[in-house]
């Protein structure tokens, strides 16, 4: 998966992403924020990491911040601004809408209930939600198929945001729905019904899955059915809090609590200058992409998950069983149960997820041995403009993010590896 689509391809329903359009350039006063990193071992080259962050900012991202871990050492850095109007600097510890990274949390919660015997992975979803998924579909689609996107159930986003037209057919989209839905309160039932009413994306259990947020809203309803509480409450009490995540949670309104950047959406140049959507009701995608977190919390979460401290080793093995899944930009990725598998030649195998929300993009990857981790966030989304055929044009931001990811994930091993823009990365 190319890094230029790492923040998009299917992510958080905003797989309208195969790029993003240029935001207004950051004001002349934008500046890099010195790293507050701890330690400087050979594997964490502080100067090179900061230079890579600065390169992302210079390429056109208003603000970018990251945390990189290598063994017991941690580096944190930031570059640019959280607010293009005031010049307020972005800081490494800021909170961010992390989009589809939420799916890993939801999947972990489901696996906990599998361990308790309340959910069976290969049971039909109709056994649990017969009124929501009735008939033949309810009998054919299993819980596992929802988790790995092989259910064949379509994405609801084009119906919840009708101005996106025949999404992801990019020439047909407009930003009108983004503003219409800013303070709209959706119920998961109406969104799920939109996805179920749409033409199927494929047959249940097809060898290649199709990424769909409808799957993860159904998993949220499944959690509610078997736990007797809301999915958000269950995930908070049984996944977030036990993992020691102090700055992660589902918002209870359109605003983000705590220090955070403004989040600028360009929608492939259709919003020019890019518009701030940091105030937004996330009810349109809660258990699929609604979480707010920090880069430190994300690294802590994936570190504990892959160490068998969030779900059992047996459950983790199930989560790592991947199938090919087609993201909404057409890219095929290796997807498990709420986890992406990302192989980087000469660097290793990484697990994690990426996510996008209107105006925000986040990537979090952890090496299979748990020793190397990277989480970074940007406050601009869909910066690539479109060509005459509706395809995103290449942008310097794409190369800058590739270089940042290679440096953060591979460190010294990145020397002499060739074109960083070809480095794989996570997707949907």
C-alpha positions in Angstrom: 0.0 0.0 0.0 1.5 3.3 -1.0 1.9 5.9 1.7 0.0 8.5 -0.2 -3.2 6.6 0.4 -2.2 5.4 3.9 -4.4 8.1 5.4 -7.3 7.3 3.3 -7.9 4.1 1.4 -11.1 3.0 3.0 -10.2 4.6 6.2 -12.9 5.6 8.5 -15.4 5.7 5.8 -13.4 8.5 4.3 -11.9 6.1 1.8 -12.8 8.9 -0.6 -9.2 9.4 0.1 -6.8 8.2 -2.5 -5.2 11.5 -1.7 -6.3 14.9 -0.3 -6.3 18.4 -1.7 -3.9 21.0 -0.9 -4.8 23.1 2.0 -4.0 26.7 2.1 -0.3 26.9 2.7 0.5 27.5 6.4 1.2 31.0 7.4 4.7 32.3 7.2 5.0 32.2 10.9 4.5 28.4 11.0 7.5 26.8 12.7 8.8 23.4 13.7 8.3 22.5 17.3 11.4 21.1 19.0 11.1 17.5 20.0 10.4 16.7 23.6 11.9 13.2 23.0 13.5 11.1 25.6 16.7 9.3 24.8 18.6 9.2 21.5 19.7 5.6 20.9 21.0 4.5 17.5 17.6 3.3 16.5 15.9 6.6 17.3 17.7 9.3 15.2 16.2 12.4 16.7 17.6 14.9 14.1 16.5 12.7 11.2 13.0 12.2 12.6 12.5 15.9 13.3 13.8 16.6 9.8 11.2 14.2 8.3 8.4 15.9 10.3 9.6 19.3 9.1 9.5 17.9 5.5 5.9 17.0 5.8 5.0 20.5 7.1 7.0 22.1 4.3 5.3 20.0 1.7 1.9 21.5 2.7 0.5 19.9 5.9 -0.3 22.7 8.4 0.6 20.5 11.4 2.1 17.1 11.9 3.1 15.3 15.2 4.4 11.9 16.1 5.6 9.5 18.7 8.2 6.8 17.8 9.3 4.0 20.2 12.2 1.7 19.9 12.5 -0.8 22.7 12.4 1.2 25.9 13.2 4.6 24.3 10.7 7.1 23.1 10.9 10.1 20.7 8.2 12.7 20.3 8.1 15.6 17.9 5.9 18.1 16.1 6.1 20.5 13.2 3.9 23.3 12.1 0.7 24.8 13.4 -2.5 23.6 15.0 -4.4 26.7 13.7 -3.4 28.4 10.5 -5.1 31.7 11.5 -3.5 32.2 14.9 -0.2 30.3 14.2 -0.7 28.3 17.4 1.9 25.6 17.3 1.1 21.9 17.1 2.4 19.8 20.0 3.3 16.1 20.2 0.8 15.4 23.0 -2.3 16.8 21.3 -5.5 14.8 20.9 -6.8 13.8 17.4 -9.8 12.2 15.8 -8.2 8.8 14.8 -10.8 7.5 12.5 -10.8 3.8 11.6 -8.1 3.0 14.2 -11.3 2.7 16.3 -11.9 -0.6 14.5 -9.1 -2.3 16.3 -10.6 -1.3 19.6 -14.1 -2.5 18.6 -12.6 -5.8 17.3 -10.7 -6.3 20.6 -13.9 -5.8 22.5 -15.7 -8.4 20.4 -12.9 -10.9 20.9 -13.2 -10.4 24.7 -16.8 -11.5 24.4 -15.7 -14.4 22.2 -13.4 -15.5 25.1 -16.3 -15.3 27.5 -18.4 -17.5 25.2 -21.1 -14.9 24.6 -20.2 -14.5 20.9 -19.1 -17.2 18.5 -16.9 -16.0 15.6 -18.4 -18.2 13.0 -22.0 -17.8 14.2 -24.5 -16.0 11.8 -25.1 -12.4 12.8 -28.8 -13.2 12.5 -28.5 -15.4 15.6 -27.8 -12.2 17.6 -29.5 -9.4 15.6 -32.4 -11.1 13.8 -34.5 -8.0 13.5 -31.6 -5.9 12.2 -30.2 -8.5 9.8 -33.1 -10.8 8.9 -33.5 -13.6 6.4 -30.9 -15.2 4.2 -28.3 -12.5 4.8 -28.6 -12.9 8.5 -28.1 -16.6 8.1 -25.1 -16.3 5.8 -23.1 -13.4 7.3 -21.0 -14.4 10.3 -19.4 -12.3 13.0 -16.0 -13.1 11.5 -17.1 -11.8 8.2 -18.1 -8.5 9.8 -14.7 -8.2 11.5 -12.6 -8.9 8.3 -14.9 -7.2 5.8 -15.9 -10.3 3.9 -19.6 -9.9 4.7 -20.5 -8.4 1.3 -22.5 -5.6 3.1 -22.1 -2.2 1.4 -20.8 1.0 2.8 -23.5 3.5 4.0 -21.4 6.7 3.7 -22.7 7.7 0.2 -26.3 7.6 1.6 -25.6 9.4 4.8 -23.6 12.0 2.8 -25.7 12.2 -0.4 -23.6 15.0 -2.0 -20.8 12.5 -2.3 -22.8 11.2 -5.2 -21.7 7.9 -6.7 -18.8 7.8 -4.2 -16.1 6.8 -4.5 -16.5 8.0 -8.1 -14.6 11.2 -7.3 -15.9 13.5 -10.2 -19.4 13.2 -8.7 -18.8 14.5 -5.2 -19.4 17.9 -3.6 -18.9 19.1 0.0 -22.5 20.1 0.7 -23.2 17.1 2.9 -20.2 17.7 5.1 -21.7 21.0 6.4 -25.3 19.6 6.5 -24.2 16.8 8.8 -21.9 18.8 11.1 -24.4 18.7 14.0 -26.7 16.0 12.8 -27.3 13.2 15.3 -27.4 9.8 13.6 -28.6 6.6 15.1 -26.7 3.5 14.2 -29.8 1.7 13.1 -30.5 4.2 10.3 -26.9 4.0 9.1 -26.9 0.2 9.1 -30.2 0.1 7.2 -28.7 2.4 4.5 -25.8 -0.1 4.1 -28.1 -3.1 4.1 -30.5 -1.5 1.5 -27.6 -0.8 -0.9 -26.7 -3.3 -3.6 -24.4 -5.9 -2.0 -20.6 -5.4 -2.4 -20.2 -9.1 -2.8 -21.2 -12.5 -1.6 -20.8 -13.3 2.1 -17.5 -15.1 2.6 -16.0 -14.1 -0.7 -12.2 -14.7 -0.9 -11.6 -11.0 -1.3 -13.4 -8.7 1.1 -14.7 -5.2 0.5 -14.1 -2.6 3.2 -17.3 -1.2 4.8 -18.0 0.8 7.9 -21.5 -0.8 8.1 -19.7 -4.0 9.3 -18.4 -2.2 12.4 -21.6 -0.4 13.3 -23.2 -3.9 13.3 -20.4 -5.1 15.6 -21.2 -2.2 17.9 -24.9 -3.3 18.0 -23.7 -6.9 18.6 -21.7 -5.7 21.7 -24.7 -3.9 23.0 -26.9 -7.0 22.6 -24.5 -9.3 24.5 -23.3 -6.9 27.2 -26.4 -5.0 28.0 -24.6 -1.6 27.8 -23.7 0.7 25.0 -20.8 -0.4 22.8 -18.9 2.8 23.6 -19.3 2.2 27.4 -18.2 -1.4 27.1 -15.1 -0.5 25.0 -14.2 2.3 27.4 -14.4 0.1 30.5 -13.0 -3.1 29.1 -10.5 -2.0 26.5 -9.5 1.6 27.0 -9.3 1.9 30.7 -7.5 -1.5 31.4 -4.9 -0.6 28.8 -4.1 2.6 30.8 -5.1 5.0 28.1 -5.7 8.3 29.8 -6.5 10.5 26.7 -8.6 8.1 24.6 -12.4 8.1 24.4 -15.5 8.5 22.4 -16.7 12.1 22.3 -20.2 12.8 23.8 -20.7 15.8 21.6 -19.2 17.6 18.5 -16.3 19.1 20.4 -13.0 17.5 21.4 -11.9 18.0 25.0 -8.3 18.9 25.7 -5.6 20.4 23.5 -6.1 19.5 19.9 -5.4 21.0 16.4 -8.0 22.4 14.1 -8.7 19.8 11.4 -8.7 21.0 7.8 -10.7 19.2 5.1 -9.9 20.0 1.4 -11.9 17.3 -0.3 -9.7 17.1 -3.3 -9.7 20.9 -3.9 -13.5 21.2 -3.7 -13.1 23.1 -0.4 -10.6 25.9 -1.0 -9.2 27.1 1.3 -9.7 23.9 3.4 -12.3 24.2 6.1 -11.9 23.4 9.8 -14.1 20.4 10.8 -12.6 19.8 14.3 -16.1 20.5 15.6 -18.2 17.7 14.2 -20.8 15.2 15.6 -19.2 11.8 15.1 -22.4 9.8 15.5 -22.2 9.0 11.8 -19.4 6.5 12.5 -18.9 5.9 16.2 -17.8 2.2 16.6 -16.3 2.3 13.2 -14.2 5.5 13.5 -15.3 7.7 16.3 -12.5 7.7 18.8 -10.3 10.6 19.9 -6.8 9.7 21.2 -3.1 10.7 21.4 -0.1 9.3 19.6 1.3 8.1 23.0 -2.0 6.3 23.8 -2.1 4.6 20.4 1.4 3.2 20.8 0.6 2.0 24.3 -2.6 0.3 23.0 -1.0 -1.5 20.1 2.0 -2.5 22.2 -0.3 -4.1 24.9 -2.6 -5.7 22.3 0.3 -7.4 20.4 1.7 -8.5 23.8 -1.4 -10.4 24.6 -2.5 -8.0 27.4 -5.8 -6.7 25.8 -7.1 -10.1 24.5 -5.7 -13.6 24.9 -3.0 -15.0 22.7 -5.5 -17.2 21.1 -7.7 -14.3 20.3 -4.7 -12.3 19.0 -3.9 -15.2 16.7 -7.4 -15.0 15.2 -7.1 -11.2 14.8 -3.9 -11.8 12.8 -5.5 -14.2 10.3 -5.7 -12.0 7.2 -7.6 -12.0 4.0 -7.3 -9.7 1.0 -9.6 -6.8 1.3 -10.4 -4.2 -1.4 -10.4 -0.7 0.0 -12.7 1.8 -1.5 -9.8 3.3 -3.6 -9.4 -0.1 -5.2 -6.2 -1.0 -3.4 -6.1 -4.6 -1.9 -4.7 -4.8 1.6 -4.1 -7.7 4.1 -6.7 -7.3 6.8 -7.4 -9.5 9.8 -10.0 -8.9 12.5 -9.6 -5.2 13.0 -5.9 -5.3 12.2 -3.8 -4.5 9.1 -0.7 -6.4 8.2 2.0 -4.3 6.6 5.2 -5.8 5.3 8.2 -3.4 4.6 11.1 -5.0 2.8 14.3 -4.9 4.9 12.4 -3.6 7.8 9.9 -6.2 9.1 6.2 -6.9 9.5 4.0 -4.4 11.2 0.5 -4.5 12.6 -1.9 -1.6 13.2 -4.4 0.5 11.4 -4.8 4.0 10.0 -7.7 6.3 10.1 -9.2 9.4 8.7 -12.0 11.8 9.7 -13.0 15.0 8.1 -9.8 17.1 8.2 -7.7 14.6 10.1 -5.4 11.6 9.3 -3.6 9.2 11.7 -1.4 6.1 11.2 -0.3 3.7 14.0 1.9 0.7 13.3 3.8 -1.6 15.6 6.4 -4.2 14.5 5.5 -7.8 15.1 8.0 -8.2 17.9 6.6 -5.1 19.6 9.9 -3.3 19.7 9.4 -0.6 17.1 6.3 1.6 17.0 5.2 4.7 15.1 2.1 6.8 15.4 1.7 10.1 13.6 -1.2 12.6 12.9 -1.8 15.3 10.4 -4.4 18.0 10.4 -5.2 18.1 6.7 -7.1 15.6 4.7 -7.5 14.9 1.0 -4.9 17.2 -0.2 -4.5 15.9 -3.8 -6.3 17.7 -6.5 -8.0 15.7 -9.3 -7.0 15.3 -12.9 -9.4 15.4 -15.8 -10.4 11.7 -15.2 -11.1 12.3 -11.6 -7.9 10.6 -10.3 -5.9 12.3 -7.5 -2.7 13.9 -8.7 0.6 13.2 -7.0 1.5 15.7 -4.4 4.8 16.4 -2.5 3.0 15.6 0.7 2.8 12.0 -0.5 6.6 11.7 -0.7 7.1 13.5 2.5 4.8 11.1 4.4 6.6 8.2 2.8 10.0 9.5 4.0 8.6 10.1 7.5 7.2 6.6 7.8 10.3 5.0 6.5 12.5 6.9 8.9 10.1 6.3 11.9 9.6 2.6 11.2 13.1 1.6 9.9 15.5 4.1 11.3 19.1 3.5 10.2 17.9 0.6 8.1 16.3 3.1 5.7 19.6 4.1 4.3 20.0 3.1 0.6 16.5 1.6 0.3 15.5 3.5 -2.7 12.3 5.5 -3.4 10.6 5.9 0.0 7.3 6.7 -1.8 7.1 3.0 -2.7 7.2 2.0 0.9 4.1 0.0 2.0 1.8 1.3 4.6 -1.5 0.5 6.3 -4.7 1.3 4.6 -8.4 1.4 5.0 
